[in-house]
Amino acid sequence: MRLDTLGICVLTFAAALIAWTGVMGPTSTTTLKDWQTLIAAFVALGGGTMAYFAAMAKVYADRDRDFRELNRKKLGLCLRLRPALEKIQTQANDVQNVLTGYRTAPRKFPPSVIRIDPQEEELQEAWKNLELLPIDVSFELDTIRAELANAKRLLDTFPADTPIELKGYIGVSYGDSLYPYVNSSRRIGEAATNALRILDSEVDRIKAAL
C-alpha cells in the first residue's frame, strides 16, 4: 500500500524527536512529559493521516473498478447493436435501390422483397439500456423504431400474396402508393448510418479508456 507523503513526514519528525530525547536526554521530568505528549500527538496525527489516505486509496480503486466495469457494459452493448444497425442500413438502402432510380423494364416482386427486418431483439435491448449509449444514438434509435413501425404499417396495406408491380421507368414518384414507404425507408437508412458513425466513435473512446 502506498503511504502518503504527509504521513511519512509526520512519523519521521516524531521519530527524530524520540531519537533526540534518547541521545540528549531530558533536562527534567517536566520537560520529558512535555516531549512525550508532543511525540504522542505527532504519532497519532501521522497514523490518522496514513489511515485516511489508505481509505481514500480504496475509494479511488473501487471507483476505477466501477468505471471500467461500466465501460465494459457500454462496449458490449455497442458491439451487439452494431451488426443489427448494419443489417437495417443495408436493407433500407436496398429498398431505395429497388424502388427508386431508372429501370430498363417494368418489374414485379412480392412485398417481402422490400420488407425491412426490424431486428427486434437487438433494438429492444438497446432501448432498455439507453443510459449506456451516447444520447445522439438514442435519438437515432427513436427515429428507427418509429419509422420501422410506420414502414411495416405501410407495407402491410399490400397483400402478401400479390406481387407489387412497378410500371414506370424512373422509379416510384410522388403520388405513388409506395412513395410514403420510400420516404420511410430513406429515413431509416439515414438514422442507421448516423447511429453507426456515433457508435464507432464511442467504441474507439471506450477501447482507449480500458
N, C-alpha and C positions, 0 to 999 in steps of 0.2 A: 504494500500500500504506500502511495506517495505521501510523504509528510509535508505539511505546509511550512513555508519558509519562516513565517512569523513564529510558529510553534517551536521550530528548531532554535531560532534566535533566543526566545524566552528561556527555553531549557538550557541553552548554552550559557546564558547570563547567570541563571540560577546555579549551574554547576561551577562557574567561575567564582561566584560568591562563596560557595561551600568550600572550594579549594583554598580561597584566600583566607577564610577564617581558620581552616585547618592548618595552614602554614604560619600565618601571622599570630593566630590566637586572639581571643577576645581580651579586651582590656579590663572588662569587669563582667559580673553576672548580668547586670542590666543591659550592657551592650550586646552580649551573646543572645539574650532573649529577644532584643530588637532585631538582630540579624536573622534569627530563626523565624520570626513572624514574616519578615520580608521575603526570605527564601521560600517559605511555605506558600506565600501569596503568588510568587512568580511560578513556582511549580504547578500550582493549581491553575493559574492562567494559561501556562503552556499546555497542560493536559486538556483543559477545556477547549483551547484553540484547535489542537490536533483532533479532538473528538468531533468538533463542529465541522472541520474540513473533511474529515473521514466520512461523516454523514452526508455532506454535500456531494462528495465524490460518488457515493452510491446513488444519490438522487440523479446526478448527471449521467451516470452509467445506465440507470433504468430508463431515463428519458431518451438516451441514444438508442437503447434496445427497442423501445416502443416506436421510435421514429423509423427505424429500419424495418420493423415488422409492418408498420403502416405502408411503407413504400413497397414492400413485397406484395401486399394485398392489392395495392394500386396497379403494380406491374402485371400481376396475374390477371386482373380484370381487363386491363387494356389489351393484353395478348390474346385473351379469349374473345373479346369483342371484335378485334381487328379482322379476322377471317370472315366473320358474318357480314361486316360492313363492306368488305371487298366483294362478296357474292352479290349483295344488294346493288352495289355500284355497277358491277358488270352486267347484271340483268337489266337494270334501268337503262344503261347505255345501249344494250341490245334492243330493247323496246324502241328506243329512239331511232336506231338504225333500220328497224323493220317498218316503222310507221311514218318516218319522215325521209326526205331525200328523193332523188329521182329514181324511177323504176322503168325498166325497159318493157314490162308487160304487167297486166293485172295479176294480183296474187290472191290466193285463198289459203287460209290456215285456221286451225281451231283456236279458241280463246286461250287455251293452255300455253300456246307458244309465246304469248306476250304477258303471261302472268308472272308477277314478281314474288318470289318466295319470301315471306315476312321474317324468316329466321327468328321465330317467336321465342325460343328458349334463351338464346344469347341476348336478345334485346330486353327480354323480361328481367334477366339477371342484372344487366346494366342499369335498367330503370329502377330496380330495387336498391342499387348501390350508387346512386348519383353522387353521394358525398365523397366517393373515392375517385371521381372523374373530374377533369377540368370543366369549369362552368360552361365554356363555349361548346364542349362536346354535348352537354346536357341540352342545350338549345337545339343543336342539330338532331339529336335523338328525338326530341319532341316533334320536330318537323317530319322526320322519317316515319315515326309511329302514326302521326296524323295522316300523312299522305298515303301510307300503305293501306290504312283502313279506307281512305277515300278511293284509292285505286281499285281495291277489291270490290267496293260497292259499285263503282262504275262498270267494271268488267263483268260483274255478276248479272248485269242487265242483258248481256248477250248469252243466248242459250249455249250451254257447254257442248251440245252435240251438233251445233250448227256452225259451219265454217264462217269465219269473217272474210269478206271479200273487199279488197282494195281495188277499186276500178280505175282510179286516176293514175297518172304517171309522175306526179310531183309530190306524192305523199299526202298524209292527212292534213287538211286545211281547216280554217275557221268555219264553223257551221257543221262540220262532220260530226257524227255521233261519237267518234273516237277522239275528237280533239281535246276534251277535258282529260281523258286518260293520258294523252301525250304530255300535257302540261304537268299532270300529277307525277308521272314517271320522271320528267325532267327535274322537278323539284326534289324528288327522292335521290336521283343521281348526284345532284349538286350538294345536297346535305351530306350524303355519304362521303363524297370527295373531301368536303371541308372537315368532317369528323376524323377521317383518316389522317389528314395533314396534321391536325392538332394532336391526335393520338401518337403519331410518330415523334413529335417534339416532346411529348410527355414521357414516352418510353426512353428516349435519349437522356432526358433530365434525371429520371429515376435511376437508370443504369449508372450515371455518373455519381449519384449520391450513395449508392450501395457500396 
